[in-house]
Amino acid sequence: MKVLAILGSPRPSKSNTGIILQEFLKGASSQGANIETVYLKEKIINFCIGCNTCWMETPGVCIFRDDMPELLDKVIECDILVYATPLYNYNMTSLLKCFLERLHPLVDAHLVKTGETYRHPQRYAKGRKMVLISTCGLPEVSHFEGLRQIFCQIERSSQMPLIGELLVPAAELLKKKSLQEKIGVILQAAYRAGIEVVSEGKISKKVEGQIQKSPLTPDEVAEMTNKWWDSHIKRNGR
Ligand SMILES: Cc1cc2nc3c(=O)[nH]c(=O)nc-3n(C[C@H](O)[C@H](O)[C@H](O)COP(=O)(O)O)c2cc1C
């Protein structure tokens, strides 16, 4: 089983999302999965200009010869596609959004009806599945609602089942040494999620719940965060 992870954090070396992703991948790897991570920050990916050449002139082939054609091959070959992104403005980062737009060549132009609505079929449908991993700064899990809705739409239109969501609020706590014991529970759950994806084909609600559970209450997170900012904000800006 091939697991391809796409990390959309613009700071991959100190990424909170990357911390969760790596535990997840370790779990998947422990079950024999072949894992690979693509760090979008390190890739050259032009944004889609909507020319539709990949739908009309050269079906399946984009006009841009940047890093994306190689990544499209990886997407086509994988069994599990893991989208890992920090929450930016209640959404995915622009790095990941740009990547998703460039998946256009993998989609066929025709409209097909599935249930009540129309969609574009995938050129290379092969039972690929998706996992969503996201972290955010605010302390409540409700902030992920917009992102979750988007991935539900992607699931419907691509017919690629979303087999689990690992959502971590108050993710700056992941690096707090004083909370290591409680953070350990979250990391173990991420590892377990990786095991489940390979061995059971989906992440259990129990594990998803363990990952979402912040080690501190929202009020405690706010107090700690505000103190941190007060001691770090310099007075020479606007
Ligand atoms: C430009 C920007 C926008 C952000 N938007 C949100 C947001 O809408 N909601 C939120 O809770 N956190 C927001 N955050 C905080 C990040 O989601 C959070 O710090 C995340 O864990 C960073 O992940 P990374 O370390 O993997 O890059 C934002 C951070 C930045 C820099």
The ligand as an SDF file (V2000), in Angstrom:
LIG
                    3D

 31 33  0  0  0  0  0  0  0  0999 V2000
   -1.6730   33.5330    8.0960 C   0  0  0  0  0  0  0  0  0  0  0  0
   -2.1540   32.6290    9.1830 C   0  0  0  0  0  0  0  0  0  0  0  0
   -3.5080   32.3310    9.2740 C   0  0  0  0  0  0  0  0  0  0  0  0
   -3.9930   31.5150   10.3070 C   0  0  0  0  0  0  0  0  0  0  0  0
   -5.3410   31.2720   10.3830 N   0  0  0  0  0  0  0  0  0  0  0  0
   -5.8140   30.5680   11.4430 C   0  0  0  0  0  0  0  0  0  0  0  0
   -7.2170   30.3610   11.5720 C   0  0  0  0  0  0  0  0  0  0  0  0
   -8.0350   30.7670   10.7570 O   0  0  0  0  0  0  0  0  0  0  0  0
   -7.6610   29.6970   12.6750 N   0  0  0  0  0  0  0  0  0  0  0  0
   -6.7850   29.2180   13.6250 C   0  0  0  0  0  0  0  0  0  0  0  0
   -7.2450   28.6390   14.6080 O   0  0  0  0  0  0  0  0  0  0  0  0
   -5.4460   29.3310   13.4770 N   0  0  0  0  0  0  0  0  0  0  0  0
   -4.9440   30.0100   12.4220 C   0  0  0  0  0  0  0  0  0  0  0  0
   -3.5850   30.1470   12.2640 N   0  0  0  0  0  0  0  0  0  0  0  0
   -2.6570   29.4110   13.1780 C   0  0  0  0  0  0  0  0  0  0  0  0
   -2.1400   28.1040   12.5290 C   0  0  0  0  0  0  0  0  0  0  0  0
   -3.1980   27.3560   11.9770 O   0  0  0  0  0  0  0  0  0  0  0  0
   -1.4390   27.2110   13.5670 C   0  0  0  0  0  0  0  0  0  0  0  0
   -0.4010   27.9010   14.1960 O   0  0  0  0  0  0  0  0  0  0  0  0
   -0.9300   25.9380   12.9220 C   0  0  0  0  0  0  0  0  0  0  0  0
   -0.7170   24.9560   13.9060 O   0  0  0  0  0  0  0  0  0  0  0  0
    0.3730   26.1560   12.1530 C   0  0  0  0  0  0  0  0  0  0  0  0
    0.7220   24.9330   11.5370 O   0  0  0  0  0  0  0  0  0  0  0  0
    2.1800   24.5950   10.9850 P   0  0  0  0  0  0  0  0  0  0  0  0
    3.1110   24.7140   12.1630 O   0  0  0  0  0  0  0  0  0  0  0  0
    2.0540   23.1960   10.5030 O   0  0  0  0  0  0  0  0  0  0  0  0
    2.5100   25.5680    9.9150 O   0  0  0  0  0  0  0  0  0  0  0  0
   -3.0770   30.9530   11.2500 C   0  0  0  0  0  0  0  0  0  0  0  0
   -1.6940   31.2370   11.1380 C   0  0  0  0  0  0  0  0  0  0  0  0
   -1.2440   32.0790   10.1220 C   0  0  0  0  0  0  0  0  0  0  0  0
    0.2450   32.3760   10.0300 C   0  0  0  0  0  0  0  0  0  0  0  0
  1  2  1  0
  2  3  1  0
  2 30  2  0
  3  4  2  0
  4  5  1  0
  4 28  1  0
  5  6  2  0
  6  7  1  0
  6 13  1  0
  7  8  2  0
  7  9  1  0
  9 10  1  0
 10 11  2  0
 10 12  1  0
 12 13  2  0
 13 14  1  0
 14 15  1  0
 14 28  1  0
 15 16  1  0
 16 17  1  0
 16 18  1  0
 18 19  1  0
 18 20  1  0
 20 21  1  0
 20 22  1  0
 22 23  1  0
 23 24  1  0
 24 25  2  0
 24 26  1  0
 24 27  1  0
 28 29  2  0
 29 30  1  0
 30 31  1  0
M  END
$$$$
